[in-house]
Amino acid sequence: MSYTFISYRREDSAGYAGRLHEDLEERIGARQVFRDVDTLQAGQDFEAAIRQRLAQCSSCVVMIGPGWLRSQTASGQRRLDQPGDYVVMEIAAALARPDVVVIPVLVGGATMPLADEMPQAIRPLARRQALSIRDETWSADMDRLASAVTNGRSQPLAGAAVADRVPALQPAHSGRRSPLVIAGLAIAGIVLVALLAWLFRSASPPTDVASNGSTTGGAESAAAAEGPAYAIDIPTSGAEVAYGNLIYTPLAGSVQRRGSSTRVWLRMRVSNEGFAGANVWDASFRLVVGGSDIAASGGLDEVLDHRSIRQYVIRFDVPGKPAKAVLRIVSQDKSADVPLDLTSNGQPAHHEDADEGDALSRATLTSVANKPLPLVEKDDMVMSVSRISNRHFVNVQRIRMDVEWKNGGRYAVATGDLVLRLEAGGETLAPTSSPSEAVDGGSTYHGDVVFEVPPKTPQATLKATFRDATHEVRLTLN
């Protein structure tokens, strides 16, 4: 039995590898795909295990993400250049076997590396035809990959090195064949040609006769039933949603009418401001149309690294041809809605184009206070607010204060000794984020204190307490 081996680097494309593994098995058969060497036993020879698994494979999928070429060790050395790097070992072992089809698969917007960017042992990989798999066309791209894997078991992919795909020629026999043998071979050849012609006619898809006398294949007829994809307007501000450390920002959208249904693509930027990875998946996104709650169907399921930003394309298939919709972004039992106009803005679809803006390019920021505000002065400590800003999200206002602790005494004082509360909308709110530091005697410390306030709250009162001293500051939020 022939298998497909998946080579990938966890730091680069682990989020795609599991999804690709499952989807590829759905197309070519259960337990037909090997992924990494997690099942190795203690003490087992690593290289021998790789070669043993590759010996059972007819194809090798090499997953290449944006960081594949640059991935580094803890000491800052490129992993591809390290002796014993498992990715290099896997690819080199696959390339060494002419009967294994090696397919570079580009994920996360990666491009194919050049030969001189790779170690000598795997440079032939650059001559293999690569296949790009994108979130917005995942299903169709997986169909192409499954076809390449299964077809490649009997024929090479275009772009493969000739030396890697053409078997060595066998020496000719010196003796002459008898006339009976020659006649037999001729008859066999005629029968084979006739059989191939019959098979070709049987396998050809039926054609539909058009009114002008031309013929159109089934694929072309299906394409004719689909209208061209077009761009829709996305709010350039005021459409961001925040749930703790995750910030969701709509960037672009496209729509395609498909017979009696509609496909919607939305490009989203997701920022993870926390210190741990966070899940980003289809379950976070819904499209509400005419009272129906439509689930995303693009298959997104990734972990966004801590302190990082990525763009994703979310896909929805909607019945009918609605002109309006609501993007609903959910987190546990919370949700926030962004209204969408699904009519064309006169531009071609561009949801596949990455947005070049920075993390604040779509943010709505206002200044609440741009000059120092005194808070409390007590026992050689003087505390004040240097400035206050408000970032407006659909579901919350995020109030950020630059607080100054000035210690004129001899001993250290904890920043937590200053208790700050924000009274807004009938509630008394504690900070969602605040520093926990010691301010040494004779020194000054600045730190951010962040509050989250309901989105429509116009005013709030900041209350500061240090020991037995209290002071209040009235704030206008919007």
C-alpha positions in Angstrom: 0.0 0.0 0.0 1.3 3.5 -0.9 1.1 6.4 1.6 1.6 10.2 1.6 4.2 11.6 4.0 3.7 15.2 5.3 6.8 17.1 6.2 6.3 20.4 8.1 8.0 22.5 10.8 5.8 23.0 13.9 6.9 26.6 14.5 6.0 27.4 10.9 2.9 25.5 9.8 1.6 23.4 12.6 -1.8 25.2 12.5 -2.2 24.1 8.9 -0.7 20.6 9.1 -3.5 19.0 11.2 -6.2 20.4 9.0 -4.4 19.4 5.8 -3.8 15.9 7.2 -7.5 15.4 8.0 -8.8 16.9 4.7 -6.3 14.9 2.6 -7.4 11.6 4.4 -11.0 12.4 3.5 -10.1 12.6 -0.1 -7.6 9.7 -0.5 -8.6 7.4 2.3 -8.3 7.0 6.1 -4.8 6.1 7.4 -3.2 6.9 4.0 -1.3 9.9 5.4 1.8 10.0 7.7 2.4 13.2 9.6 5.7 13.8 11.5 7.3 11.3 13.8 5.4 11.8 17.1 4.9 8.0 17.5 8.7 7.2 17.7 9.7 5.1 20.6 12.4 6.2 23.1 15.8 5.3 21.8 14.6 4.8 18.2 17.0 6.0 15.5 15.4 9.2 14.1 16.9 9.1 10.6 16.2 5.4 10.2 12.6 5.9 11.3 12.1 8.7 8.7 13.6 6.5 5.9 11.4 3.6 7.0 8.3 5.6 6.7 9.3 7.2 3.4 10.0 3.7 2.1 6.3 3.1 2.4 5.3 6.3 0.7 4.7 7.2 -2.9 4.4 11.0 -2.3 5.8 13.6 0.1 4.0 16.8 0.8 6.5 19.5 2.0 4.6 22.3 3.8 6.2 25.7 3.6 4.9 28.6 5.6 6.1 32.2 5.8 8.7 31.4 8.4 10.0 28.1 6.9 13.1 29.5 5.5 14.0 31.8 8.4 13.1 29.6 11.4 15.9 29.9 14.0 17.1 28.0 17.0 17.1 29.6 20.5 20.7 30.8 19.8 19.7 32.5 16.6 21.0 30.0 14.0 18.9 29.0 11.0 17.3 25.6 11.6 17.7 24.5 8.0 21.5 24.8 8.3 21.8 22.7 11.5 23.1 19.1 11.3 20.4 16.6 12.0 17.5 19.1 11.2 14.5 16.8 10.8 12.9 18.8 8.0 16.0 18.7 5.9 16.4 14.9 6.6 12.8 14.3 5.6 13.0 16.2 2.3 16.5 14.9 1.4 15.3 11.3 2.0 12.2 11.9 -0.2 14.2 13.6 -3.0 16.7 10.7 -3.0 14.0 8.3 -4.1 13.0 8.8 -7.8 9.7 6.9 -7.2 8.5 9.4 -4.6 6.6 12.5 -5.9 7.7 15.5 -3.8 5.1 18.4 -3.8 5.9 21.7 -2.1 2.7 23.1 -0.6 2.7 26.8 0.3 0.5 28.0 3.2 -0.1 31.2 5.0 0.8 33.3 1.9 4.3 31.9 1.6 6.3 32.0 -1.6 8.5 29.2 -3.0 12.1 29.6 -1.8 14.9 29.9 -4.4 17.4 27.0 -4.7 20.3 29.1 -3.4 18.3 29.9 -0.2 18.2 26.3 0.8 20.8 23.8 2.0 22.6 21.9 -0.8 20.9 18.6 0.2 17.4 19.9 -0.6 18.0 22.4 -3.4 16.3 20.1 -6.0 13.1 20.9 -4.1 13.2 24.3 -5.9 12.6 22.6 -9.2 9.4 20.9 -8.1 6.1 22.6 -9.1 4.6 24.2 -5.9 0.9 24.3 -5.0 -0.5 27.2 -3.0 -3.2 26.5 -0.5 -5.2 29.5 0.7 -7.8 29.8 3.4 -10.4 31.3 1.0 -10.0 28.5 -1.6 -9.1 25.7 0.8 -11.5 23.1 -0.4 -10.7 23.5 -4.1 -7.0 23.6 -3.4 -7.2 20.4 -1.4 -8.9 18.8 -4.3 -6.0 19.8 -6.5 -3.5 18.4 -3.9 -5.4 15.1 -3.6 -5.4 14.8 -7.4 -1.6 15.5 -7.6 -0.9 13.0 -4.9 -3.0 10.2 -6.4 -2.0 10.9 -10.0 1.6 11.3 -9.0 1.8 7.7 -8.0 1.8 6.8 -11.7 3.0 9.9 -13.4 5.3 12.8 -12.3 4.3 16.4 -11.6 5.1 19.1 -14.1 8.2 21.0 -13.1 10.0 18.1 -11.5 13.6 17.7 -12.5 14.0 15.4 -15.5 16.8 13.4 -13.8 14.5 12.8 -10.8 11.5 11.5 -12.9 12.9 9.5 -15.8 14.0 6.0 -15.0 17.4 4.8 -16.1 17.4 3.3 -19.6 18.0 -0.4 -19.8 20.7 -1.7 -22.2 19.4 -3.1 -25.5 19.5 -6.8 -26.1 22.1 -7.8 -28.7 20.1 -10.7 -30.1 17.4 -10.4 -32.7 13.7 -11.3 -31.9 12.0 -14.0 -33.8 9.3 -13.1 -36.4 6.6 -14.8 -34.2 7.6 -12.5 -31.2 7.5 -9.5 -33.4 4.1 -10.4 -34.8 2.8 -11.0 -31.3 4.1 -7.6 -30.1 2.4 -5.9 -33.1 -1.0 -7.5 -32.4 -0.7 -6.6 -28.7 0.1 -3.0 -29.6 -3.0 -2.8 -31.9 -5.2 -4.2 -29.2 -3.8 -1.8 -26.6 -4.3 1.3 -28.8 -8.0 0.3 -29.5 -8.5 -0.3 -25.7 -7.1 3.1 -24.8 -9.2 4.8 -27.5 -12.4 3.2 -26.0 -11.4 4.2 -22.5 -10.8 7.8 -23.6 -14.2 8.1 -25.2 -15.9 6.5 -22.2 -14.1 8.9 -19.7 -14.9 12.1 -21.7 -17.5 14.2 -20.0 -20.8 14.8 -21.9 -21.1 18.2 -23.6 -24.0 20.6 -23.7 -24.9 21.9 -27.2 -25.2 25.7 -27.1 -27.7 27.6 -29.3 -24.9 28.9 -31.5 -23.8 25.4 -32.4 -20.7 25.4 -30.1 -20.3 23.0 -27.2 -19.6 23.8 -23.6 -18.2 21.5 -21.0 -19.9 21.0 -17.6 -17.3 23.1 -15.8 -17.9 26.0 -18.2 -21.6 25.7 -17.8 -21.2 25.9 -14.0 -19.0 28.9 -14.3 -21.6 30.6 -16.5 -24.1 30.2 -13.7 -21.9 32.2 -11.3 -21.6 35.9 -11.5 -18.3 37.7 -11.2 -17.1 38.4 -7.7 -17.1 42.0 -6.6 -15.9 44.1 -3.7 -18.2 45.5 -1.0 -17.6 48.5 1.3 -16.2 47.7 4.8 -16.3 50.4 7.4 -12.9 52.1 7.6 -13.3 52.8 11.4 -15.7 52.0 14.2 -16.0 48.3 13.2 -13.4 46.7 15.5 -14.3 44.2 18.1 -12.3 43.4 21.2 -12.4 40.4 23.5 -9.7 40.7 26.1 -6.3 40.4 24.3 -7.9 39.6 20.9 -8.8 42.4 18.6 -10.8 41.6 15.4 -10.7 44.2 12.6 -12.7 43.8 9.3 -10.5 44.9 6.4 -12.1 43.9 3.1 -15.0 41.9 1.7 -16.1 40.3 -1.6 -19.3 38.8 -2.8 -20.2 36.4 -5.6 -23.7 35.5 -6.6 -23.9 31.7 -7.3 -27.2 30.8 -8.8 -29.7 30.7 -5.9 -27.0 31.3 -3.3 -24.3 33.9 -2.4 -20.7 33.4 -1.3 -19.2 36.1 1.0 -15.5 36.4 1.8 -14.3 38.7 4.6 -10.7 39.6 5.2 -10.0 40.0 8.9 -7.0 41.2 10.9 -6.7 39.5 14.3 -4.3 40.9 16.9 -3.3 38.9 19.9 -1.9 41.4 22.5 -1.6 38.7 25.2 1.4 36.6 26.3 -0.2 33.2 25.3 -1.4 31.8 22.0 -5.1 32.1 21.2 -7.5 30.1 19.0 -8.8 31.7 15.8 -11.4 29.6 14.1 -14.6 29.6 12.1 -16.6 29.3 15.3 -15.8 32.9 16.1 -17.6 34.2 13.1 -21.3 34.2 12.0 -23.2 36.0 9.3 -26.8 37.0 10.2 -29.0 37.3 7.1 -32.8 37.9 7.4 -32.9 36.3 10.8 -30.8 33.3 9.8 -27.5 32.7 11.6 -25.0 31.3 9.0 -21.8 29.6 10.2 -18.5 30.3 8.5 -17.5 27.4 6.2 -13.8 28.1 5.2 -12.3 25.6 7.7 -10.3 28.1 9.7 -8.8 26.6 12.9 -5.4 28.0 14.0 -3.5 29.2 17.0 -2.4 32.8 16.8 0.9 33.3 18.6 1.3 35.6 21.5 2.0 39.3 20.7 1.3 38.8 17.0 -1.0 39.9 14.2 -2.3 37.9 11.2 -4.8 38.3 8.5 -7.4 35.6 7.7 -10.1 35.3 5.0 -13.5 34.1 6.5 -15.9 32.4 4.0 -19.7 32.2 4.2 -22.2 30.4 1.9 -25.6 32.1 2.2 -28.9 31.1 0.6 -30.6 33.6 -1.6 -29.2 37.0 -2.8 -29.4 39.3 0.3 -28.4 43.0 0.0 -27.7 43.4 3.8 -26.1 41.2 6.4 -24.5 41.4 9.9 -21.1 40.0 10.7 -21.4 38.6 14.2 -18.1 38.0 16.1 -18.6 35.8 19.1 -16.5 34.8 22.2 -18.0 32.3 24.6 -21.4 33.8 25.6 -20.7 37.3 24.2 -21.2 38.7 20.7 -20.7 41.9 18.7 -22.4 42.9 15.4 -20.9 44.8 12.4 -23.5 45.7 9.8 -22.5 44.9 6.1 -23.8 46.1 2.8 -23.5 43.2 0.3 -24.1 45.3 -2.8 -21.2 46.1 -5.1 -19.1 49.2 -4.6 -18.1 49.1 -8.3 -14.7 47.5 -7.6 -13.5 44.0 -8.5 -13.1 41.5 -5.6 -9.9 42.1 -3.6 -10.3 40.0 -0.4 -7.3 38.0 -1.4 -5.0 41.1 -1.3 -3.3 41.6 2.1 -4.0 44.9 3.8 -0.8 47.0 4.3 -2.1 49.0 7.3 -0.6 48.7 10.7 -2.4 47.5 13.9 -4.1 50.9 14.4 -5.0 51.7 10.7 -8.7 51.1 11.4 -8.8 52.1 15.0 -11.0 54.9 16.3 -9.0 56.8 18.9 -10.0 59.9 20.9 -8.2 61.9 23.5 -10.0 62.0 26.9 -7.2 64.1 28.6 -4.0 65.4 27.0 -2.6 67.3 30.0 -1.6 66.1 33.5 -4.4 65.5 36.0 -3.5 65.3 39.7 -4.7 62.2 41.6 -3.3 61.9 45.1 -0.5 63.4 47.0 0.4 61.7 50.3 3.5 60.8 52.4 6.1 61.8 49.9 4.2 60.2 47.1 2.7 62.3 44.2 0.5 60.4 41.7 -1.0 61.8 38.6 -2.3 60.9 35.1 -0.2 62.2 32.2 -2.8 61.5 29.5 -5.9 59.4 28.9 -7.0 57.9 25.5 -10.1 56.0 24.4 -10.1 53.3 21.7 -13.7 52.7 20.6 -14.7 49.2 19.7 -18.2 47.9 18.7 -18.6 46.2 22.0 -16.5 48.2 24.4 -14.6 51.4 25.1 -11.0 50.8 26.1 -9.7 53.6 28.4 -6.0 53.7 28.7 -4.3 56.0 31.3 -0.6 56.8 31.6 -0.2 57.0 35.4 2.8 58.5 37.1 4.1 57.4 40.5 6.7 59.9 41.9 8.3 58.7 45.1 10.1 61.4 47.0 10.7 59.3 50.1 13.5 56.9 51.1 11.6 53.6 50.8 10.1 51.7 47.9 6.3 51.9 47.4 4.2 49.4 45.4 2.2 50.7 42.5 -0.7 48.6 43.7 -1.0 50.8 46.8 -2.8 53.3 44.6 -6.3 51.9 44.1 -8.0 53.2 40.9 -11.7 52.6 40.1 -13.9 54.0 37.3 -17.5 54.6 37.9 -19.4 54.4 34.6 -22.9 53.4 33.6 -23.9 52.8 37.2 -21.1 50.4 37.8 -17.8 50.6 39.6 -15.1 49.0 37.4 -11.7 47.7 38.3 -8.8 48.0 35.8 -8.5 45.1 33.3 -4.7 45.8 33.3 -2.4 47.6 35.6 1.3 47.5 36.6 2.6 45.6 39.6 6.0 47.2 40.3 8.0 48.7 43.2 8.8 52.4 42.9 12.1 52.9 44.6 12.7 55.9 46.8 13.8 59.0 44.9 12.5 57.6 41.6 9.6 58.0 39.2 7.6 55.3 37.4 5.1 55.4 34.5 2.7 52.6 33.7 -0.5 52.0 31.8 -3.8 51.4 33.6 -6.6 50.1 31.3 -10.4 50.1 31.9 -13.1 48.7 29.7 -16.4 50.6 29.7 -19.7 49.8 27.9 -19.6 51.3 24.4 -22.3 54.0 24.7 -21.2 55.4 28.1 -20.6 59.1 27.6 -19.1 60.0 31.0 -17.2 58.4 33.9 -15.6 59.3 37.2 -12.1 58.2 38.1 -11.6 57.6 41.8 -8.1 57.3 43.2 -7.3 56.2 46.7 -3.9 56.0 48.4 -3.9 55.0 52.0 -6.5 57.4 53.5 -6.3 60.0 50.8 -9.0 60.0 48.0 -9.5 62.1 44.9 -12.0 62.1 42.1 -11.7 63.2 38.4 -14.7 63.6 36.1 -14.1 62.3 32.5 -15.9 62.8 29.2 -15.5 59.7 27.2 -17.2 60.6 23.9 
